Amino acid sequence: MKKYIFLILTGLSINAIHSQGISDAMRYSQDNLNGTARFRAMGGAFGALGGDLSSLNINPAGSAVFANNQFGVTLSNYNTKNNSNYFGAKTNESNNSFILNQAGGVLVFNNYHSKSNWKKISVAVNYENTNNYNNDIFSAGVNPTNSIDQYFLDYANTGNGGAPVPQEFVRTNKGESISSLYRYLGNSLPSYQYPGLSGYSAQQAMLGYQGFIIDPMDANNPNSQYLSLVPAGGNYYQENEIHTNGYNGKLSFNAATSYKDKLYIGINLNSHFTDYTRNTSFYEHNNNNTSANYKIDRAFFDNQLYTYGTGFSFQVGAIAKVTDQVRLGLAYESNTWYKLYDETTQSLVTVQSNNTGELDPTIVDPQIVNIYESYKLQTPGKWTASFAYVFGKTGLLSVDYAIKDYGNTKFKPTNDSFFRGVNNTMSDQLTNSSEVRIGAEYKIKLLSLRAGYRFEQSPYKNSSTIGDLNGYSGGLGYNFGSTKVDLAYSYAKRNSHQAFFSQGFTDGANINTKFNNVSLTMLFEL
């Protein structure tokens, strides 16, 4: 009864913290190479060139290079293939999606006063899908040692500030449903009474207990440690499916100017918005129980995370036309400051068996959406230095070098004990990441041939977590006069280690990801 009284008194207060970690921070800290077809075909090496709508995302001074007003839109087809290796068992999964990748325009205002050194002012608005989250990963294999029980045990035995979660938060009272208990733990946990216990930890312990995966060692001790009801012996067959969808968008408001047509200076004010959904399904089976006692034979554990929010950043940059052939560029992109919201749902189904047969499935499905308080994320800023050499009207070669310190990634408020621990971990595990982009273009009358290369260093000190990225691209464009059509194909690959869960049971698969993209851009000059 006291739980219901407390719920009435507190109303719908919301627990602030659940399980933000490095992977969540990295999702919004890393940008894919997106943009116009010309930009993609040349590896994104536009920091000293400008004159392309997507070049504004590298160096905002690039809009002042435009000679005429221009509007453009880009459609892209994304194909992502993930090859998984889980304890020697190999599987693969792919995802294909078609999206509006870029849309924007620039207006150029020439200064016709001959005595003025400021030759033009340009303003631009450009939208880009900086991250496409549509992806599928499937991993399966036999784990020789660890079971899903370690996930629930870790929360149950350490979730109360390093102590076990009290049994009153895992058991249902007479007349109390699993849904009402789950809601109570998520919304109204009395933190003043248990200062080290979060609602999320208690929820995980409750799911494991109600699903018969864990049980208290001493039912008469309210603060007893918990033990596993999964039979020992290893060789647990496991499957893990991850389905994600959504995007991270960036809307840039740009202004730039040209001084003597030798120095170009620009600024961007960027609005970011994200919408991300991740559905995970974990399955485990074992044949280890040969006794008359009922123990866990199979388990199905489903989780859904929905994250949405907005952010802000700014960029400043300059391009110097040193000679008619040589261009130099320097640009700074600030931290991005996000305000994010999370919603989660969970369900667990287990089957118990002994040496004579099995019981009906136990279904633990609270059908409750946990809505958490907003939190803030600060992603790292980036410096980009660029060089370009223009071969008259026949072609060009461009190189960009960028550096980003991922160790500066932070969840806020930083004085929160949970976020402080995650931030310290990110500072220890993440490092400076360098990126090199090389692009080339060769013109044959109205036809342009393009090629590019991209290398991005791992943001982790231990590069087995996320490895280096290597990418290649190519494309062509045709100038019809006031209309231009560009086509590009890009390919990239990266290795990573995908842990199934962030706590307790942290075994995972090695993933080799291959990215294929085809982009088509239509440009209109006025």
KAMONOR-V199021 format. One record per residue. SS is DSSP state (2 for helix, 1 for strand, 0 for the rest). Layout:
# KAMONOR-V199021
((SS) (SS))
This chain:
# KAMONOR-V199021
((0) (2) (2) (2) (2) (2) (2) (2) (2) (2) (0) (0) (0) (0) (0) (0) (0) (0) (0) (0) (0) (2) (2) (2) (2) (2) (2) (2) (2) (0) (0) (0) (0) (0) (0) (0) (2) (2) (2) (2) (2) (0) (0) (0) (0) (0) (0) (0) (0) (0) (0) (0) (2) (2) (2) (2) (2) (0) (0) (2) (2) (2) (2) (2) (2) (0) (0) (0) (0) (1) (1) (1) (1) (1) (1) (1) (1) (1) (1) (1) (1) (1) (1) (1) (1) (1) (0) (0) (1) (1) (1) (1) (1) (1) (1) (1) (1) (1) (1) (1) (1) (1) (1) (1) (1) (1) (1) (1) (1) (1) (0) (0) (0) (0) (0) (0) (0) (1) (1) (1) (1) (1) (1) (1) (1) (1) (1) (1) (1) (1) (1) (1) (0) (0) (1) (1) (1) (1) (1) (1) (1) (1) (1) (0) (0) (0) (0) (0) (2) (2) (2) (2) (2) (2) (2) (2) (2) (2) (0) (1) (0) (0) (1) (0) (0) (0) (2) (2) (2) (0) (0) (0) (0) (0) (0) (0) (0) (2) (2) (2) (2) (2) (2) (2) (2) (2) (2) (0) (0) (0) (0) (0) (0) (0) (0) (0) (1) (0) (2) (2) (2) (2) (2) (2) (2) (2) (2) (2) (2) (2) (0) (0) (0) (1) (1) (1) (0) (0) (0) (0) (0) (0) (0) (0) (0) (1) (1) (1) (0) (1) (0) (0) (0) (0) (0) (1) (1) (1) (1) (1) (1) (1) (1) (1) (1) (1) (1) (1) (1) (1) (1) (1) (1) (1) (1) (1) (1) (1) (1) (0) (0) (0) (1) (1) (1) (1) (1) (1) (1) (1) (1) (1) (1) (1) (1) (1) (1) (1) (1) (1) (1) (1) (1) (1) (1) (0) (0) (0) (0) (0) (0) (0) (0) (0) (1) (1) (1) (1) (1) (1) (1) (1) (1) (1) (1) (1) (1) (1) (1) (1) (1) (1) (1) (1) (1) (1) (1) (1) (1) (1) (1) (0) (0) (0) (0) (1) (1) (1) (1) (1) (1) (1) (1) (0) (0) (1) (1) (1) (1) (1) (1) (1) (1) (1) (1) (1) (1) (1) (1) (1) (1) (1) (1) (0) (0) (0) (0) (1) (0) (0) (0) (1) (1) (1) (0) (0) (0) (0) (0) (1) (1) (0) (0) (0) (1) (1) (1) (1) (1) (0) (0) (1) (1) (1) (1) (1) (1) (1) (1) (1) (1) (0) (0) (0) (1) (1) (1) (1) (1) (1) (1) (1) (1) (1) (1) (2) (2) (2) (0) (1) (1) (1) (0) (0) (0) (0) (2) (2) (2) (2) (2) (2) (2) (2) (2) (2) (2) (2) (2) (1) (0) (1) (1) (1) (1) (1) (1) (1) (1) (1) (1) (1) (1) (1) (0) (0) (1) (1) (1) (1) (1) (1) (1) (1) (1) (1) (0) (0) (0) (1) (0) (0) (0) (0) (0) (1) (1) (1) (1) (1) (1) (1) (1) (1) (1) (1) (1) (1) (1) (0) (0) (0) (1) (1) (1) (1) (1) (1) (1) (1) (1) (1) (1) (1) (1) (1) (1) (1) (1) (0) (0) (0) (0) (0) (0) (0) (0) (1) (1) (1) (1) (1) (1) (1) (1) (1) (1) (1) (1) (1) (1) (1) (1) (1) (1) (0))
